[in-house]
Amino acid sequence: MESCEGYQQEEARSSALSLVSTIPYSPINHRTLLVLQCADSMWPFNMVNDKFYQMQVQMLCPGTKLPSHDTIQRDTIYLFKVMSLHVQQYFQVCFIYYLFTEI
C-alpha cells in the first residue's frame, strides 16, 4: 500500500513539475495564474496580501513583485469579458449549425 501511495505522489509531483516547466516566468503569466487560481479555488483577490503567500513567493523567486488585489480583480474582469465573447460566438455557431441541420 505504501509503495502505491509513494508512486502516486511521485506521479503527481512529476506532473506538476512538467506543467510548471512549460510556463516561463513573466509578470503577465504570474498574474494570469493568480486569476485562474482565484477563480478555480474560489479564493479572494486579496490572497496576494497573505503574508505566508508572500513569503512563499519570495522563497521560490526572491525579488518577485506581487500584483495588488485590485490588479487581480481588474485582470479577472478583463479575462471574463474576453472569454465570454468566445463562448457567445461558440454557441451562436452551434445554434446556426443546429438550425440548418434540422431542416
C-alpha positions as CSV (number, residue, x, y, z in Angstrom):
1,M,0.0,0.0,0.0
2,E,2.8,2.4,0.9
3,S,4.6,1.8,-2.4
4,C,1.4,2.6,-4.3
5,E,0.9,5.9,-2.4
6,G,4.6,6.8,-3.0
7,Y,4.2,6.1,-6.7
8,Q,1.0,8.2,-6.9
9,Q,2.8,11.1,-5.0
10,E,5.8,10.9,-7.3
11,E,3.5,10.9,-10.4
12,A,1.7,13.9,-9.0
13,R,5.0,15.7,-8.4
14,S,6.3,15.0,-11.9
15,S,3.0,16.1,-13.5
16,A,3.1,19.3,-11.6
17,L,6.8,19.9,-12.4
18,S,6.2,19.3,-16.1
19,L,3.3,21.8,-16.1
20,V,5.4,24.4,-14.3
21,S,8.4,23.9,-16.5
22,T,6.2,24.6,-19.6
23,I,5.2,28.1,-18.4
24,P,8.1,30.5,-18.3
25,Y,8.0,33.2,-15.6
26,S,6.9,36.6,-16.5
27,P,4.8,39.1,-14.6
28,I,1.8,38.6,-17.0
29,N,2.0,34.8,-16.7
30,H,2.1,35.2,-12.9
31,R,-0.9,37.5,-13.0
32,T,-2.8,35.1,-15.3
33,L,-2.1,32.1,-13.0
34,L,-3.3,34.1,-10.0
35,V,-6.6,35.0,-11.7
36,L,-7.1,31.3,-12.6
37,Q,-6.1,30.2,-9.1
38,C,-8.6,32.6,-7.5
39,A,-11.4,31.5,-9.9
40,D,-10.7,27.8,-9.7
41,S,-10.2,27.7,-5.9
42,M,-12.7,30.4,-5.1
43,W,-10.0,32.4,-3.3
44,P,-10.5,36.1,-2.7
45,F,-8.4,38.5,-4.7
46,N,-6.7,39.8,-1.6
47,M,-5.0,36.4,-1.1
48,V,-1.9,38.2,-2.5
49,N,-1.9,40.2,0.7
50,D,-1.5,37.0,2.8
51,K,1.9,37.1,4.5
52,F,2.5,33.4,4.1
53,Y,1.8,33.5,0.4
54,Q,4.2,36.5,0.0
55,M,6.8,34.5,2.0
56,Q,6.3,31.5,-0.3
57,V,6.7,33.6,-3.5
58,Q,9.8,35.2,-2.1
59,M,11.2,31.9,-1.1
60,L,10.7,30.4,-4.6
61,C,11.7,33.5,-6.6
62,P,13.3,36.3,-4.5
63,G,12.6,39.8,-5.6
64,T,9.3,39.0,-7.3
65,K,6.9,41.9,-7.1
66,L,3.3,40.7,-6.5
67,P,0.4,42.4,-8.1
68,S,-2.1,44.1,-5.9
69,H,-5.6,42.6,-5.2
70,D,-7.0,45.4,-7.4
71,T,-4.9,44.3,-10.3
72,I,-6.1,40.7,-9.9
73,Q,-9.7,41.9,-9.8
74,R,-9.2,44.0,-12.9
75,D,-7.5,41.1,-14.7
76,T,-10.3,38.8,-13.8
77,I,-13.0,41.1,-15.1
78,Y,-11.0,41.6,-18.4
79,L,-10.5,37.9,-18.8
80,F,-14.2,37.2,-18.2
81,K,-15.2,39.8,-20.8
82,V,-12.8,38.4,-23.4
83,M,-13.7,34.8,-22.8
84,S,-17.4,35.4,-22.6
85,L,-17.2,36.7,-26.2
86,H,-15.6,33.4,-27.3
87,V,-18.3,31.4,-25.5
88,Q,-21.0,33.5,-27.1
89,Q,-19.6,33.0,-30.6
90,Y,-19.3,29.3,-30.0
91,F,-23.0,29.0,-29.0
92,Q,-24.0,31.1,-32.0
93,V,-22.2,28.8,-34.4
94,C,-23.7,25.7,-32.7
95,F,-27.2,27.2,-32.8
96,I,-26.9,28.1,-36.5
97,Y,-25.5,24.7,-37.3
98,Y,-28.4,23.1,-35.4
99,L,-30.9,25.2,-37.3
100,F,-29.5,24.2,-40.7
101,T,-29.1,20.5,-39.9
102,E,-32.6,20.1,-38.5
103,I,-34.3,21.5,-41.6
